[in-house]
Amino acid sequence: MTTDTSTTTKPSTSTTTERPAGPGTDAAGVSWGEVEATEPEFTRTVRERFGTFRHHVLATLRADGSPRVSGLEAEFRLGELWLGGMPGARKSDDLLRDQRFALHANPGPGTDMHGGDVRIAGRAEWVDDPDTRLRFVEEVDPPTPFDLFRVRITEIVRIWMDDQEMVIETWRPDGRGLRVLRRGNDTPVREQSGP
């Protein structure tokens, strides 16, 4: 079977290979590999949480600024987090217009949230470079044709329960590293220091 790795036709919201100017197009954020290098234990937990289920929930912005949620598969490969989909999908239109997104790991059945509640926010960069797309195809073997976006991460949040306390782990590319906040029903939020 031959796999088509050629550049897919972009949705009608963009007609060139350059990103459109707008509120979601600045260069903020870092690659998944950069986060892994600074927080290996935290990223291992986040990746495992996303690996528990195949499908996750992506939030994007419609043309009128209202939110849209869509199901999708996310791939952690080649030191990057990738988002993909069928050509011309509404989520692709949204990301081409405004790169900002939030990705929520599938919570799974029941209410126990085993592994915690995990979210990643950032900017999704359209990928049309044939060599990059070929490397992705060799790793993933997606249905073709496909839209492909590389993630620039601006925030990762994991929330989980430790006995009667909620633990909120937050990472942002601001040089502060992983922050850990704890709170209980009758205790104020406090930052945990040390491991």
PyMOL commands that set and color helices and strands:
alter all, ss='L'
color gray80, all
select helices_A, chain A and resi 32-38+40-51+90-97+130-140
alter helices_A, ss='H'
color red, helices_A
select strands_A, chain A and resi 56-61+67-72+74-77+80-85+100-104+117-126+147-162+165-171+179-184+187-191
alter strands_A, ss='S'
color yellow, strands_A
deselect
rebuild
show_as cartoon
